[in-house]
Amino acid sequence: MKITNYIYLAAIALLFASCEIDNYEEPESFFTGNIVYNGEPIEVGAREVRFQLFQPGFGALAPLDVHLDLDGSFSGRFFDGDYKLKFINGQGPFKAYEVNEQQGDTIFISLRGNTNLDIEVLPYYMLRNEAFNAGTAAVDASASYEQIITGADARNIEFARLYLNDTEQVSNNGDYHMVWSDMTVGDETLSGSTALPDGYSKPYVFARIALKIAGVEDMLFSPVQKLDL
């Protein structure tokens, strides 16, 4: 009899626990935007660059990571409230703007309902005038680059690369490229060619140019281009 009662009580407890889970409120604020320079999106690698949201007044809660998509956009759902937005030191091929001496580069935001925010940053370089020419065996590419940050905070270019993939997800990490090759870095110009994999049979390929900046972990990318073969 006691065993039966224990089983009954356990079932009741499980039922209440299930109800609590079902009644758990999901985040109601949808936060979207882009990382931009003068309104132009900053293109990055796949899941390489992120910023963090902190909610003041909630003790030692861990910050919420928000990853940038390839095109520099971001999106996520969060609970309504006031947050502090901060880039992780060394993240991204750019520098965050300092709001003021006391606040530093921390941005205060209020999320209540759907919120869209474009965040202006200062990139070390910008890629310009990308051009691609696809043949049956290789892809040729060229671009120019503009140095944005000069003076004491300027950084040199370490190398440039051309990445190819069979999907529109093109990056330097993981499974986001089939092949790549180094590009020649000239005076404000880049040029190079990457051979297609042996036996590649799709009638198209996706390409991206990437710029590695000395002392900066994350690369700057051009927009993804679909090329017919």
C-alpha positions as CSV (number, residue, x, y, z in Angstrom):
1,M,0.0,0.0,0.0
2,K,2.8,2.4,0.9
3,I,4.5,1.6,-2.4
4,T,1.3,2.5,-4.3
5,N,1.0,5.8,-2.4
6,Y,4.6,6.7,-3.2
7,I,4.0,5.9,-6.9
8,Y,0.8,8.1,-6.8
9,L,2.6,11.0,-5.2
10,A,5.5,10.7,-7.6
11,A,3.0,10.9,-10.5
12,I,1.4,14.0,-9.1
13,A,4.7,15.7,-8.6
14,L,5.7,14.8,-12.2
15,L,2.4,16.2,-13.5
16,F,3.0,19.6,-11.7
17,A,6.5,19.7,-13.0
18,S,5.3,19.1,-16.5
19,C,2.7,21.9,-16.1
20,E,5.5,24.3,-14.9
21,I,7.6,23.5,-18.0
22,D,4.6,24.0,-20.2
23,N,3.8,27.3,-18.6
24,Y,7.4,28.6,-19.0
25,E,7.3,31.9,-20.8
26,E,9.4,32.3,-23.9
27,P,11.4,35.4,-24.6
28,E,9.2,38.0,-26.2
29,S,11.6,40.5,-27.7
30,F,13.0,39.9,-31.1
31,F,16.4,41.8,-31.5
32,T,17.7,42.2,-35.0
33,G,20.3,44.4,-36.8
34,N,23.5,44.7,-38.7
35,I,27.2,45.6,-37.9
36,V,27.9,48.4,-40.3
37,Y,30.5,51.0,-41.4
38,N,28.8,54.1,-42.7
39,G,25.7,52.0,-43.3
40,E,27.6,49.3,-45.2
41,P,27.5,45.8,-43.6
42,I,30.7,44.3,-42.4
43,E,31.0,40.7,-43.8
44,V,32.6,38.1,-41.5
45,G,33.3,34.4,-41.2
46,A,30.8,31.7,-40.1
47,R,30.1,32.0,-36.4
48,E,33.4,33.7,-35.8
49,V,32.3,37.1,-34.5
50,R,30.0,37.8,-31.6
51,F,29.0,40.4,-29.1
52,Q,27.5,39.9,-25.6
53,L,24.4,41.2,-23.8
54,F,24.5,41.7,-20.1
55,Q,21.4,42.4,-18.0
56,P,22.2,44.7,-15.1
57,G,20.7,43.9,-11.7
58,F,20.5,40.1,-12.1
59,G,23.5,39.1,-10.1
60,A,26.2,37.0,-11.8
61,L,24.1,35.8,-14.7
62,A,26.3,34.7,-17.6
63,P,26.3,37.1,-20.6
64,L,24.2,36.2,-23.7
65,D,26.3,35.5,-26.8
66,V,24.9,36.9,-30.1
67,H,26.7,35.6,-33.2
68,L,26.9,37.5,-36.5
69,D,25.8,35.9,-39.7
70,L,28.1,36.0,-42.8
71,D,26.6,39.2,-44.0
72,G,27.1,41.0,-40.7
73,S,23.5,40.7,-39.5
74,F,22.3,39.3,-36.2
75,S,19.0,38.1,-34.7
76,G,17.8,36.6,-31.4
77,R,14.9,36.4,-28.9
78,F,15.4,37.9,-25.5
79,F,13.2,38.7,-22.5
80,D,12.1,42.3,-22.2
81,G,14.5,44.5,-20.2
82,D,17.4,46.8,-20.2
83,Y,20.8,45.4,-21.5
84,K,24.4,46.4,-21.9
85,L,25.8,45.4,-25.3
86,K,29.6,44.9,-25.5
87,F,31.9,43.4,-28.1
88,I,34.5,40.9,-26.9
89,N,38.0,42.4,-27.0
90,G,39.7,41.2,-30.2
91,Q,36.5,40.0,-31.8
92,G,35.9,41.1,-35.4
93,P,38.0,42.8,-38.1
94,F,37.0,46.2,-36.6
95,K,37.2,48.4,-33.6
96,A,34.1,49.3,-31.6
97,Y,33.4,53.0,-31.2
98,E,33.8,54.5,-27.8
99,V,30.6,56.1,-26.6
100,N,32.3,58.3,-24.0
101,E,35.2,58.1,-21.5
102,Q,33.0,56.7,-18.7
103,Q,30.9,54.3,-20.8
104,G,33.7,53.1,-23.1
105,D,32.4,51.1,-26.0
106,T,29.4,49.7,-24.0
107,I,26.0,50.4,-25.6
108,F,22.9,50.6,-23.5
109,I,19.8,49.2,-25.1
110,S,16.2,48.6,-24.1
111,L,14.4,45.6,-25.5
112,R,10.6,45.7,-25.3
113,G,9.0,44.1,-28.3
114,N,10.7,43.9,-31.7
115,T,13.9,46.0,-31.9
116,N,16.1,46.7,-34.9
117,L,19.5,48.3,-34.4
118,D,22.4,48.9,-36.8
119,I,25.6,49.1,-34.9
120,E,28.3,51.4,-36.4
121,V,31.9,50.1,-36.0
122,L,35.3,51.2,-37.5
123,P,36.9,48.5,-39.7
124,Y,40.6,48.2,-40.3
125,Y,40.0,47.7,-44.0
126,M,37.1,47.5,-46.4
127,L,37.0,45.4,-49.6
128,R,35.9,47.1,-52.8
129,N,35.2,46.3,-56.4
130,E,35.2,42.5,-56.2
131,A,35.2,40.7,-59.5
132,F,35.0,37.0,-60.2
133,N,35.4,35.0,-63.4
134,A,34.4,31.3,-63.3
135,G,35.7,28.8,-65.8
136,T,35.3,25.0,-66.0
137,A,38.5,24.4,-64.0
138,A,39.1,27.5,-61.8
139,V,37.8,30.8,-60.5
140,D,39.7,34.0,-60.9
141,A,39.1,36.9,-58.6
142,S,40.3,40.4,-57.9
143,A,39.4,43.3,-55.6
144,S,40.7,46.5,-54.2
145,Y,40.9,47.3,-50.5
146,E,40.7,50.6,-48.6
147,Q,42.5,51.1,-45.3
148,I,40.1,52.8,-42.9
149,I,42.1,52.9,-39.6
150,T,45.4,54.7,-39.9
151,G,47.9,56.1,-37.5
152,A,48.8,54.4,-34.2
153,D,46.0,51.9,-34.4
154,A,46.7,50.9,-38.1
155,R,47.3,47.2,-38.9
156,N,49.1,45.6,-41.9
157,I,47.5,43.0,-44.1
158,E,48.8,39.5,-43.3
159,F,47.4,37.7,-46.3
160,A,44.3,37.4,-48.6
161,R,42.6,34.3,-49.8
162,L,39.9,33.1,-52.2
163,Y,37.5,30.6,-50.8
164,L,35.1,28.3,-52.9
165,N,32.2,26.2,-51.7
166,D,29.3,24.3,-53.2
167,T,26.8,26.1,-50.9
168,E,26.2,29.8,-50.1
169,Q,27.8,29.3,-46.7
170,V,31.4,30.2,-47.5
171,S,34.0,30.8,-44.8
172,N,37.5,29.9,-43.7
173,N,36.4,27.6,-40.9
174,G,34.9,24.1,-40.6
175,D,33.0,22.7,-43.5
176,Y,32.3,26.1,-45.0
177,H,34.7,25.7,-48.0
178,M,35.8,23.1,-50.5
179,V,39.1,24.7,-51.6
180,W,41.0,27.9,-51.1
181,S,44.2,29.6,-52.3
182,D,46.3,32.6,-51.4
183,M,45.8,35.8,-53.4
184,T,48.5,38.3,-54.4
185,V,48.4,41.4,-52.2
186,G,49.4,44.5,-54.2
187,D,49.3,48.2,-53.7
188,E,45.6,48.5,-52.7
189,T,44.6,45.5,-54.9
190,L,44.2,41.7,-54.6
191,S,44.2,39.1,-57.3
192,G,44.3,35.3,-57.4
193,S,42.8,32.0,-58.8
194,T,41.5,28.9,-57.1
195,A,41.1,25.6,-58.9
196,L,37.9,23.7,-58.6
197,P,38.0,20.3,-56.9
198,D,38.6,17.3,-59.2
199,G,35.4,15.9,-60.5
200,Y,33.3,18.9,-59.4
201,S,30.0,18.5,-61.2
202,K,27.6,21.2,-60.1
203,P,26.8,23.9,-62.6
204,Y,27.6,26.7,-60.1
205,V,30.0,27.5,-57.3
206,F,30.0,30.1,-54.5
207,A,33.0,32.4,-53.9
208,R,34.3,34.8,-51.3
209,I,37.5,36.9,-50.9
210,A,38.9,37.1,-47.3
211,L,41.4,39.5,-45.9
212,K,43.5,38.6,-42.8
213,I,44.7,41.6,-40.8
214,A,47.8,41.3,-38.7
215,G,47.1,40.8,-35.0
216,V,43.3,40.4,-35.6
217,E,41.9,36.9,-35.3
218,D,38.8,37.3,-37.4
219,M,39.0,37.8,-41.2
220,L,37.2,40.5,-43.2
221,F,35.1,39.0,-46.1
222,S,33.5,40.1,-49.3
223,P,29.8,39.2,-49.9
224,V,29.1,35.7,-51.2
225,Q,29.0,35.4,-55.0
226,K,27.2,32.7,-56.9
227,L,29.0,31.9,-60.1
228,D,27.7,29.9,-63.0
229,L,30.2,27.5,-64.5
